[in-house]
Amino acid sequence: MFTRIEDFATEWSSEAELTASVLDALTDDSLGQEVIEGRRTLGQIAWHLVRSLHYMTSLGLVFDAHSGGESAPASAALIASEYRRISRDLLHAVRTQWNDETLRESVMIYNEAWLNGSSLRYTIMHQTHHRGQMTVLMRQAGLRLPNVYGPTYETWIEQGIAPLV
């Protein structure tokens, strides 16, 4: 749980940049990649990351929703740019509409009391979860992964270091 707005801002800025780097690696052709038929495609998961940030309005934050429909766009660049915009808007909303005391307030979500500071933590964990799903589909689509929490296999090779197996 976050108890200080600036602690969230620091972590959000870092995590949002990692997510943006994953989205930047997508191509229009890769958006249709699916793990199995009938499940979310890479593009649908990426678009879900964009759309899900606006769920924070249920906690009382006010900021513009994504500019697009419910279906994932066919443009990887559009998904990445919308993510950057809405993640900046979310951070701005938290910084300007809440304070450290607001983080200890709770809101009823699905008949449970959620502390705002916990909801911010969950928002970061949610995007990290889907970012992990995306990297598997990106590998299957033949894309080069960005370094997220450490070097990728390709980065190790390029540095002349034997990757761990």
C-alpha positions as a LaTeX table, in Angstrom:
\begin{tabular}{lrrr}
\hline
Residue & $x$ (\AA) & $y$ (\AA) & $z$ (\AA) \\
\hline
Met1 & 0.00 & 0.00 & 0.00 \\
Phe2 & 1.20 & 3.48 & $-0.77$ \\
Thr3 & 1.07 & 6.01 & 2.05 \\
Arg4 & 2.74 & 8.89 & 0.20 \\
Ile5 & 1.77 & 10.31 & $-3.19$ \\
Glu6 & 5.40 & 10.87 & $-4.14$ \\
Asp7 & 6.29 & 7.25 & $-3.43$ \\
Phe8 & 3.58 & 6.19 & $-5.85$ \\
Ala9 & 4.68 & 8.82 & $-8.40$ \\
Thr10 & 8.25 & 7.54 & $-8.34$ \\
Glu11 & 7.28 & 3.91 & $-8.76$ \\
Trp12 & 4.53 & 4.63 & $-11.29$ \\
Ser13 & 6.88 & 6.67 & $-13.47$ \\
Ser14 & 9.40 & 3.83 & $-13.55$ \\
Glu15 & 6.84 & 1.07 & $-14.14$ \\
Ala16 & 4.92 & 3.06 & $-16.76$ \\
Glu17 & 8.15 & 3.60 & $-18.71$ \\
Leu18 & 8.84 & $-0.16$ & $-18.62$ \\
Thr19 & 5.32 & $-0.85$ & $-19.88$ \\
Ala20 & 5.72 & 1.77 & $-22.60$ \\
Ser21 & 8.98 & 0.13 & $-23.72$ \\
Val22 & 7.16 & $-3.20$ & $-24.10$ \\
Leu23 & 4.35 & $-1.53$ & $-26.04$ \\
Asp24 & 6.90 & 0.26 & $-28.24$ \\
Ala25 & 8.30 & $-3.14$ & $-29.28$ \\
Leu26 & 4.95 & $-4.26$ & $-30.70$ \\
Thr27 & 4.28 & $-4.23$ & $-34.43$ \\
Asp28 & 0.95 & $-4.03$ & $-36.17$ \\
Asp29 & 1.46 & $-7.59$ & $-37.42$ \\
Ser30 & 2.14 & $-8.90$ & $-33.91$ \\
Leu31 & $-1.14$ & $-7.64$ & $-32.43$ \\
Gly32 & $-3.02$ & $-10.75$ & $-33.58$ \\
Gln33 & $-0.67$ & $-13.17$ & $-31.79$ \\
Glu34 & $-2.58$ & $-15.44$ & $-29.43$ \\
Val35 & $-1.44$ & $-18.12$ & $-27.04$ \\
Ile36 & $-4.37$ & $-20.35$ & $-28.01$ \\
Glu37 & $-7.44$ & $-19.78$ & $-30.14$ \\
Gly38 & $-10.23$ & $-17.90$ & $-28.43$ \\
Arg39 & $-8.09$ & $-16.17$ & $-25.81$ \\
Arg40 & $-6.94$ & $-12.57$ & $-25.73$ \\
Thr41 & $-4.51$ & $-11.62$ & $-28.44$ \\
Leu42 & $-1.38$ & $-9.60$ & $-27.83$ \\
Gly43 & $-3.18$ & $-6.52$ & $-29.12$ \\
Gln44 & $-6.16$ & $-7.12$ & $-26.87$ \\
Ile45 & $-3.95$ & $-7.43$ & $-23.80$ \\
Ala46 & $-2.04$ & $-4.28$ & $-24.76$ \\
Trp47 & $-5.31$ & $-2.38$ & $-25.26$ \\
His48 & $-6.60$ & $-3.72$ & $-21.94$ \\
Leu49 & $-3.61$ & $-2.07$ & $-20.26$ \\
Val50 & $-4.61$ & 1.24 & $-21.81$ \\
Arg51 & $-8.29$ & 0.91 & $-20.95$ \\
Ser52 & $-7.78$ & $-0.41$ & $-17.42$ \\
Leu53 & $-6.06$ & 2.75 & $-16.21$ \\
His54 & $-9.33$ & 4.62 & $-16.51$ \\
Tyr55 & $-10.87$ & 2.21 & $-13.98$ \\
Met56 & $-9.23$ & 4.45 & $-11.38$ \\
Thr57 & $-12.09$ & 6.90 & $-11.92$ \\
Ser58 & $-14.19$ & 4.54 & $-9.78$ \\
Leu59 & $-12.02$ & 5.77 & $-6.89$ \\
Gly60 & $-13.02$ & 9.34 & $-7.56$ \\
Leu61 & $-10.12$ & 10.41 & $-9.78$ \\
Val62 & $-11.12$ & 12.47 & $-12.80$ \\
Phe63 & $-9.20$ & 12.26 & $-16.08$ \\
Asp64 & $-9.96$ & 11.61 & $-19.73$ \\
Ala65 & $-10.50$ & 8.08 & $-20.95$ \\
His66 & $-8.59$ & 6.55 & $-23.83$ \\
Ser67 & $-9.47$ & 7.77 & $-27.27$ \\
Gly68 & $-10.71$ & 4.62 & $-28.91$ \\
Gly69 & $-13.35$ & 2.00 & $-28.62$ \\
Glu70 & $-13.52$ & $-1.22$ & $-26.71$ \\
Ser71 & $-11.85$ & $-3.21$ & $-29.48$ \\
Ala72 & $-8.10$ & $-3.10$ & $-29.78$ \\
Pro73 & $-6.86$ & $-0.78$ & $-32.54$ \\
Ala74 & $-4.91$ & $-2.25$ & $-35.46$ \\
Ser75 & $-2.05$ & 0.21 & $-34.80$ \\
Ala76 & 0.65 & $-0.71$ & $-32.30$ \\
Ala77 & 1.88 & 2.90 & $-32.36$ \\
Leu78 & $-1.57$ & 4.16 & $-31.38$ \\
Ile79 & $-1.75$ & 1.73 & $-28.45$ \\
Ala80 & 1.67 & 2.86 & $-27.20$ \\
Ser81 & 0.90 & 6.56 & $-27.56$ \\
Glu82 & $-2.50$ & 6.23 & $-25.83$ \\
Tyr83 & $-0.84$ & 4.32 & $-23.00$ \\
Arg84 & 1.70 & 7.09 & $-22.52$ \\
Arg85 & $-1.01$ & 9.75 & $-22.51$ \\
Ile86 & $-3.37$ & 8.02 & $-20.13$ \\
Ser87 & $-0.60$ & 6.94 & $-17.76$ \\
Arg88 & 0.56 & 10.59 & $-17.56$ \\
Asp89 & $-3.04$ & 11.69 & $-16.98$ \\
Leu90 & $-3.47$ & 9.11 & $-14.20$ \\
Leu91 & $-0.32$ & 10.32 & $-12.46$ \\
His92 & $-1.37$ & 13.95 & $-12.84$ \\
Ala93 & $-4.81$ & 13.14 & $-11.39$ \\
Val94 & $-3.29$ & 11.38 & $-8.36$ \\
Arg95 & $-0.88$ & 14.26 & $-7.74$ \\
Thr96 & $-3.48$ & 17.02 & $-8.09$ \\
Gln97 & $-6.67$ & 15.43 & $-6.77$ \\
Trp98 & $-5.38$ & 13.36 & $-3.85$ \\
Asn99 & $-3.00$ & 13.90 & $-0.97$ \\
Asp100 & $-1.26$ & 11.55 & 1.43 \\
Glu101 & $-4.34$ & 11.41 & 3.67 \\
Thr102 & $-6.55$ & 10.44 & 0.70 \\
Leu103 & $-4.48$ & 7.27 & 0.31 \\
Arg104 & $-5.84$ & 6.00 & 3.63 \\
Glu105 & $-9.46$ & 6.51 & 2.56 \\
Ser106 & $-11.41$ & 3.56 & 1.26 \\
Val107 & $-13.89$ & 3.07 & $-1.56$ \\
Met108 & $-16.31$ & 0.18 & $-1.95$ \\
Ile109 & $-15.38$ & $-1.93$ & $-4.97$ \\
Tyr110 & $-17.14$ & $-5.23$ & $-5.61$ \\
Asn111 & $-18.65$ & $-5.05$ & $-2.10$ \\
Glu112 & $-15.20$ & $-4.71$ & $-0.51$ \\
Ala113 & $-13.54$ & $-1.68$ & 1.04 \\
Trp114 & $-10.37$ & $-0.86$ & $-0.90$ \\
Leu115 & $-7.90$ & 1.67 & 0.46 \\
Asn116 & $-6.86$ & 4.14 & $-2.23$ \\
Gly117 & $-3.19$ & 3.48 & $-1.47$ \\
Ser118 & $-3.79$ & $-0.25$ & $-1.97$ \\
Ser119 & $-5.65$ & 0.39 & $-5.21$ \\
Leu120 & $-2.62$ & 2.26 & $-6.53$ \\
Arg121 & $-0.41$ & $-0.72$ & $-5.64$ \\
Tyr122 & $-2.86$ & $-3.05$ & $-7.36$ \\
Thr123 & $-2.82$ & $-0.88$ & $-10.49$ \\
Ile124 & 0.95 & $-1.30$ & $-10.75$ \\
Met125 & 0.73 & $-5.04$ & $-10.10$ \\
His126 & $-2.03$ & $-5.38$ & $-12.69$ \\
Gln127 & 0.03 & $-3.83$ & $-15.45$ \\
Thr128 & 3.07 & $-5.88$ & $-14.44$ \\
His129 & 0.99 & $-9.07$ & $-14.67$ \\
His130 & $-0.20$ & $-8.26$ & $-18.18$ \\
Arg131 & 3.23 & $-7.05$ & $-19.26$ \\
Gly132 & 4.49 & $-10.54$ & $-18.40$ \\
Gln133 & 1.76 & $-12.15$ & $-20.49$ \\
Met134 & 2.66 & $-9.86$ & $-23.36$ \\
Thr135 & 6.34 & $-10.79$ & $-23.34$ \\
Val136 & 5.48 & $-14.47$ & $-23.84$ \\
Leu137 & 3.26 & $-13.62$ & $-26.81$ \\
Met138 & 5.91 & $-11.25$ & $-28.14$ \\
Arg139 & 8.46 & $-14.07$ & $-28.13$ \\
Gln140 & 5.99 & $-16.28$ & $-29.99$ \\
Ala141 & 5.49 & $-13.48$ & $-32.52$ \\
Gly142 & 9.26 & $-13.27$ & $-33.07$ \\
Leu143 & 9.67 & $-9.79$ & $-31.56$ \\
Arg144 & 12.75 & $-8.52$ & $-29.79$ \\
Leu145 & 11.94 & $-7.89$ & $-26.14$ \\
Pro146 & 13.16 & $-4.79$ & $-24.37$ \\
Asn147 & 15.14 & $-5.17$ & $-21.17$ \\
Val148 & 12.58 & $-4.85$ & $-18.41$ \\
Tyr149 & 13.87 & $-6.01$ & $-15.01$ \\
Gly150 & 17.14 & $-7.17$ & $-16.45$ \\
Pro151 & 18.83 & $-8.14$ & $-19.69$ \\
Thr152 & 17.07 & $-10.32$ & $-22.23$ \\
Tyr153 & 18.64 & $-13.39$ & $-23.76$ \\
Glu154 & 19.63 & $-11.34$ & $-26.82$ \\
Thr155 & 21.22 & $-8.63$ & $-24.69$ \\
Trp156 & 23.38 & $-11.20$ & $-22.91$ \\
Ile157 & 24.51 & $-12.64$ & $-26.25$ \\
Glu158 & 25.32 & $-9.17$ & $-27.62$ \\
Gln159 & 27.40 & $-8.47$ & $-24.51$ \\
Gly160 & 29.34 & $-11.70$ & $-25.03$ \\
Ile161 & 27.95 & $-13.28$ & $-21.86$ \\
Ala162 & 26.56 & $-16.81$ & $-21.81$ \\
Pro163 & 22.87 & $-16.52$ & $-20.91$ \\
Leu164 & 21.53 & $-18.52$ & $-18.03$ \\
Val165 & 19.42 & $-21.47$ & $-19.08$ \\
\hline
\end{tabular}
